[in-house]
């Protein structure tokens, strides 16, 4: 394990343009459950399957039930960045990390201090009225009960998260593709790379070095120059302990 930490540090130190691509596993160490592990959302029992509840069609047909699930299982206002988020923010400040491309919607990368973050699936911190377009933050959603309604026009306030059946934001995808295509090192962490089209963006990488940090196998493992099957927060805490001392 120590050799993996040292190799990771060597790769980062020798890189000039790193892009990080992450998923739910980045936030599990902040006590936010993922979707596909044995104790994740997809393994839990609900009246409807979670993947059905967080779909566009279900949102339109059964909005009340959508928000019951959304508030209970997808909002974690007390979550705080863990060493993975904090290390990536530190690497950005050092000029090593050029972008974070994330499938997460929790906003923890920004809370840690990262600035160039491409949120492929949107964010719980952004919400908009479906009728008048008024914008609201997470605090507004948490202050409401049932279906949140716009105080100005009475329209439904919908989270700006990408539900199943919805397309990814084109501007966000274009930015992520450009960042990935320019990177000399790609660090993939906390993701099974099972969700498309997000995972397909890795095909745009043309750089030299690939690092994969994930507890379970991914389709990208064979291409990795360094493969670490440990929780990413733990890995980052050991490999970059000096960078985390400022926090």
ZILINQUI-V940509 format. One line per field, one symbol per residue. ss: DSSP state (@ for helix, = for strand, . for the rest). A space follows every 10 residues. Layout:
# ZILINQUI-V940509
ss->???
This chain:
# ZILINQUI-V940509
ss->.@@@@@@@@@ @@@@...=== ==.@@@.@@@ .......... @@@......@ @@@.=@@@@@ @.@@@@@@@@ @@@....... ..@@@@@@@@ @@@...==== ==.....@@@ @@....===. .========. ....==.@@@ @@......=. .....===== =..=.....@ @@@@@@@@@@ @@..=====. .......@@@ @@@@....== ===....... @@@..===.. .@@@@@@@@. @@@@...
